[in-house]
């Protein structure tokens, strides 16, 4: 299975249904009797049948819907002044980070954990969105539409084969993602020491970096789609569609944050 920069998709189990996956035809009990279920020992149950595109679409749509619901409620509460943005922002960030680490390291397709992660990220993003939308009215809707547009565009690009996910492209995207993460970490550490690199401010450099990060996040979707496609073709059990949804959600969160920040910088520079 091809590599990916998304930690959610690394070292996932693969497997199919058929002789190539270790399922052997059951011996016939009577002359002329056909082996049951197409010659295999037993039919896959709902939990272990091969993953389909519908599984991925349904689970991904569910996780996004949960994040949107909690995000909208939180943003409205922040905008109305009912709550301070800091508790949900910090709480959602910490809970989301902990749940993501649990899901990644346990390699579990637990739907409850995935939906809880989506809810936490929704609260975190909703609090941030409420703050930004108070400063620039309408920016929230613009960021949501922008994120959806990038997601759909990259899906079309992948499905049409306009950009092939080759090993060389995969290495480039992974390298760029690691470099982006490293740059953000260094900038964060330096900020604690009073050093400002200017990449997270409102100047031209910050806008350029944000555009670069949006591009890297967008290309990460190609790897996510390709990994999901490989899992479907290899017959990975359907329950792992929740893991695919989690992986896509992590990329969506990064993309949305970068688009929201870019829109704010562009509006602030007017």
N, C-alpha and C positions, 0 to 999 in steps of 0.2 A: 504494500500500500504506500502511495506517495506521501512524502513529508508535508507538513503544514505548519505555519507559524502560529496557528491557534492552538494553545495548550490543551483545549478541550478535546481535540481530535487526535491526540497522540496516543499510540499504543492501544488503540481500540481493538476489541475482538472482532474477528471476521469469521465467516462461515456460511455455508449454504446448505441446501437440502438436496440430497442425491448422492450417488456413489462417490463423487469427488469430495464430498464433505464428511465421508465416513459412515454414511447410512447405507447399509447393505440390504439388498432385496431379501424379503422373507421367503423361506422355502415353501413351495407349494404343498398343501396338505393332501390333495387328491389329484389324480391325473386330470389334466385339462383345466384345473382350477387356476384362475389368475390370482397373483399375489394381491392382497388388499392395498388400497391407496396407491395404485400405480407401481407396486412392486417394492414399497418401502415399509419399514417396520410399523410405522404409525404416522398419522397425519399430524402436522404441526398444530399446536394449540394457538389460541389468540396471542399468548405471550411469547411464543417462540417461532411463529411463522415468519417467513422472509419479509424484510422491510420493503415497503412500496413507496412510491412518490407521494401517494395520498397520505401515508403515515407521517412523512416529513412535513408536508404542507399543513396538515391538521395540528400537529404538535407545535410547530413553529408559530402558526396563527394563534394558538391558545396562549403560548408564552408571551407573545407580543400584546395580545388583548389584556392579559393580566397586568403587564407593565403599564400599558396605556391607562387602564382603569385606576390603578393606584397613583399613577403620575398625575392624572387630571384632578383627582380628588385632592392630592397634596398641593398642587399648584394653585387650585382655587382657594384652599385654606390659607395659603401663604399670601396670596394677592388680597384676600379679604381682611387680612390682619388677624385672623383667628388664632394662628400659631406663628411662632418665630420660625424662620427657615432653617436655623442652625440645628436644632434637635433632629428633625427628619433627614436633613442633609448628612449629618455625621452618623446618625444611627443607621440610615439606609446604606451608606458607604461601608461601614464596618460589617453589618450583617451580610450585605451582598458579597463582600470580600471573603468572609469566613465560609459562607455557603459555597462560593465558587471553588475555594480551595478543597473543601470536603468532597464536592462533586468530582473535581479533577483528579485528586489523589486516590479517592476510593474507586474511581472509574465505575460509577454506578449510574444507571439510567432511571433512578428513582424520580417519578413524576412529582411527588410532593416537594422534594428538594429543589427541583428545577423551577417549579411554580413559585416556591417561596423565594428563590433567588430573583425571579422576575419581579415579584411584588416588591422586594427590597430595592431593586434597581429602579423600579418605578417611583418609589418614595424619594429616593436620592435624586433622580433626574427631575421629578416634579418640584422638589424644593428649589433646585438650581434654576429651573425654568421659571418658577414664580418670581424669583429675584430678577432675572434678566428681563422678563416680560414687563415687570414694573418699571424698569429703566427704559426699555424700548417696547412699547405696546405693539403687539402683533408678531413679535419675533418668535414666539413659541410655535405658532402655526407655520411660519416660514421654515423653521428648523425641522419640523415633522415632515412637511412636504418635501423639503430638500433631501432628507434621509430616505424617504420612500422612493424618491426619484432615482437616487444613486443606487439603491438596492435593486429596483426593477431594471435599471439600465444594465447593471452588471450581470443580472440573471439572463437578460436577453443576449448580452455579449457572450456569455458562457454557452447558452443553449444553441446559438447560431454558429458557434465556433469561430467568431470574429477574432478572438484571442485564444489561442490554444494553451492549455496548462501543461507546459513542458517541464522537464526536470530543471532546465536552466532558468525558466521564469520562476519556478517554485523557489529555487535557491535565492534568486534576486529578491523576491517578496519577503522571504523569511529574514534575509539579511537586513533589508530596509526596516522591517518591523522591529527587529532586535535593536537596531541603531536608534530608531525613534524612541523606544522604551528607555534605552540607555541615556539618551539626550534629556528626556523628561526627568529621569531620576537624578542626573547630575545637576540639572537646573534647580530641582527641588532642594537638593542638599546645599547647593551654593546660596540659595535664597535664605536659608537658615543662618548663613554667615554674612548676610547683607550684600551679597554679590548678585547683581542683576545682569543676566546675559541678554536681555531684551527680546527673548523668543516667546514670552508669554505676556507681553505688554500690548500696546495698541499701535506700535509703529509698523513701518513697511516690512521689517524683518519678521515680526510676529505674524503678520498676515501671510507672508510667504511660507513660513514654517507651518502655519495652520493649513494652508492649501496643500502643502506637501503631505502632511499627516492625513488629510482627507483622501488624497490620492492613494496612499499606502493602505488605508483602511478599506477603500473601495476594491483594490486589487486583492485584499485578503478574502473578499467574498468569492473570488474565483477559486481560491484554494478550498474554501468551505464547501462550495457547490460541488467541486470535484471530489472531495473526500466523501460527501454524502452520496454522490453518484457511485463511487466505488463500493461503498457499503451496501447500496441497493443491489448492484450487480453481483456482489459476492454472496448475497443471501444472508446478511447479518440479521439476527432476530429483530422483529419489529419493535420490541421494547426499547431498542437503542435509538429509535427516532427521537425520543426525549433528549438524548445526549446531543444529537444533531441540532435540535432546537436550542439547546443551551449554548452550543458553540456559536451558532448564528447570532444569538442574543448578545454574546460578549462583543462581537464585532459591531453590531448595531449600536450598542451603548457607546463605544469609542467614537464611531462615526457621528452619532447625534451630538455628542459633546463638542466635537471639533467644529461641526457645522454651526451649532449654537454660538460658540465662541467667535467664529469667523464673522457671522452676521452681526454680532455685537460690535466687533472691532470696526467693521465697515460702516455701521451706523454712527459709531462714536467719532469716526474721522470726518464725518460730513460737516 
